[in-house]
Amino acid sequence: MILNVFCKASVRIGLGHLIRSYSFASQVIEKHPDIEIVYYLIGDISFAKLIDNPKISLCCIENEKEVLTYLQPSAISFIDMVEIDVSLLDRIKQKTKITVALSPVFNHFGLIDFYFGRTKYLSFHQTDFPNLKIYAGLEYAIIQKNCTPISSGIYEENLKSKSFPVAISMGGGDAQNKTLEVLRALKSCNVNATFWVMVGEGYKHSFNELIVEVRSDTAHEIILAKTNRSMWNILKNCVLCILPGGITSFEAAYAGLPTLNFFEQESQRFLLQELVEHKAAIDFGLYSGKTLETISEYIEKVYASKKELLQMHINTKFLIDGEGANRIFNTLTTL
């Protein structure tokens, strides 16, 4: 059986689609080595270095039109992107038996067969696409294998650390350089804290600006780390992570790490609603200068009452089992 996986990634789009779809492909081929997977990376091909599984055939393409040159017939085509040109989607449909969307936001849900989403909440009304078969919920959350659960014992030890360990990870691309803005906002935090500042492969801003900010903050220990798959080696030692509400928020819920999440637009808040309802994550509102002004106050609050974070950690237990990728594949093959 041949599976095609299509993904877009760039500094503007971010790396979330790449991380999710590549994690999916890697986990499926690990359980089913007889399957052939062709992975089409569309956009910034410099991110191809993140696709290092020798069992996956990689095809790097800078724009959608070039996909037609390399397109192979397949049993199932998985599409992880927000937008796709309708003419390309038509050609994919001609060469595959089943089309599947993995992105919670997609411009052609009405033209594909299945949608698998990480939360029961949707960006659309089910009645809008009567022919679309929907499987949505935390059980379909795709978690990268480098993310492992943090035991309650270790998390409690992290809470007792003399220097309060807090992580900042504003996305693999962070086109708006929110990393720098959050770091500046945390200067006023009246807590003996260690801020782990993680930037991804797509971070194209000046590191000198970050270094200047680090040097000017004499109240906290700040560690800059350029990470991708190794980020969970750091996050497992933290008690809170500040995020832009993407796939890392779900990985954190699986791992047992409380998160504080910003959103760029009101329309994105559905993505985290289920985790917030389970009290496994915090919706900190729309990203703005005014919202940033309150971030230090929140960290001071939970530092003074660490039970709140511990309870969030406990609330994550058994919420996500990490089997989303194989559950998606098994559901399709069973059907």
Helices and strands as residue ranges (DSSP letters): E 2-9, H 16-31, E 36-43, G 45-50, E 56-61, G 64-66, H 67-70, E 74-80, H 86-94, E 96-101, G 109-111, E 114-117, G 126-128, E 133-136, G 138-140, H 152-159, E 164-169, H 178-185, G 186-188, E 193-199, H 207-216, E 221-226, H 231-235, E 240-243, H 247-255, E 259-263, G 266-268, H 270-277, E 282-286, H 289-292, H 295-304, H 307-315, H 324-334
